Amino acid sequence: MSESEVVVYANPELLAAAAAARLVTRLVDLQAAQGSASLVLTGGSTGIAVLDQLRRSPARDAVDWSRLDLYWGDERFVPADDDERNEKQAREALLDHVPVDPKRVHAMAASDGEFGDDVDAAADAYARVLAAHARPEDHGDVPGFDIMLLGLGGEGHTASVFPESPAVYETERSVVAVRNCPKPPPTRVSLTLPAIRRAHDVWLLTTGEAKADAVALALSGAGEVQLPVAGARGRRRTLWLLDRAAAGKLSHVYQPPTA
Ligand SMILES: O=C1O[C@H](COP(=O)(O)O)[C@@H](O)[C@H](O)[C@H]1O
């Protein structure tokens, strides 16, 4: 697994714009090198702000959206038209505005979808989607995602893997149903930490003082049971993209001047 790298931006707006630019560059490079790319999206304020910035950027047209496989790291198990749904927010922020191939947009089921309110069936179905897209070189049932975007909570959750919850102890399954989440909505579907660690690059995006303790603990060797985000690592790269407030409890990282 890769060591963590940290980049701090002066404010949340700069972080979102710079992460969007970084995403364009990386996706274009990947498509040039291997023909297509895969990207795992996150919910949460910072992840959606990055997609919003991407939509506004003229450089977005450099990406061949038709040759991009899109997945989600977690989903709130609510009806498809619920504003809380990560997929709905991502579509409104970006996906409805770029020519993605619908067959390559791999969303998790909604609670009014084909599995009804059976969240276990929804999780199992997504595990099958991942397995169907894994290649021989991935050595398992999860694709080697090129880039995975993740957010985090102040208590240390990432995707929908919460501290001390059953999901954080999962070692076999790639996707699990999550119930009784401390953060609403309470029922979710999430990739597990072993599935997250199949990604080549993991980018952890967060802003705000409320995340500063979790960031500092994760970067100082906290255990993943108490702080799941500490277990989110990419095989090639683990990149933390923070604003000054989220990085406020880190010493020895470069802090940019206030913009
Ligand atoms: O509920 C969720 O929250 C986290 C973080 O969200 P934020 O708004 O505090 O940045 C996110 O990573 C996750 O995907 C989402 O479902």
The ligand as an SDF file (V2000), in Angstrom:
LIG
                    3D

 16 16  0  0  0  0  0  0  0  0999 V2000
  -22.7250   10.4910    4.0480 O   0  0  0  0  0  0  0  0  0  0  0  0
  -21.6890   10.6510    3.4730 C   0  0  0  0  0  0  0  0  0  0  0  0
  -20.7620   11.4980    3.9970 O   0  0  0  0  0  0  0  0  0  0  0  0
  -19.4040   11.4320    3.6890 C   0  0  0  0  0  0  0  0  0  0  0  0
  -18.7560   12.7980    4.0000 C   0  0  0  0  0  0  0  0  0  0  0  0
  -19.6260   13.8560    3.6830 O   0  0  0  0  0  0  0  0  0  0  0  0
  -19.3210   15.3880    4.0040 P   0  0  0  0  0  0  0  0  0  0  0  0
  -20.5170   16.1340    3.5110 O   0  0  0  0  0  0  0  0  0  0  0  0
  -19.1540   15.5160    5.4870 O   0  0  0  0  0  0  0  0  0  0  0  0
  -18.0750   15.7530    3.2820 O   0  0  0  0  0  0  0  0  0  0  0  0
  -19.1650   10.9200    2.2890 C   0  0  0  0  0  0  0  0  0  0  0  0
  -17.8250   10.5530    2.1810 O   0  0  0  0  0  0  0  0  0  0  0  0
  -20.0490    9.7220    1.9540 C   0  0  0  0  0  0  0  0  0  0  0  0
  -19.8410    9.3010    0.6170 O   0  0  0  0  0  0  0  0  0  0  0  0
  -21.4660   10.0920    2.1200 C   0  0  0  0  0  0  0  0  0  0  0  0
  -22.3760    9.0600    1.8110 O   0  0  0  0  0  0  0  0  0  0  0  0
  1  2  2  0
  2  3  1  0
  2 15  1  0
  3  4  1  0
  4  5  1  0
  4 11  1  0
  5  6  1  0
  6  7  1  0
  7  8  2  0
  7  9  1  0
  7 10  1  0
 11 12  1  0
 11 13  1  0
 13 14  1  0
 13 15  1  0
 15 16  1  0
M  END
$$$$
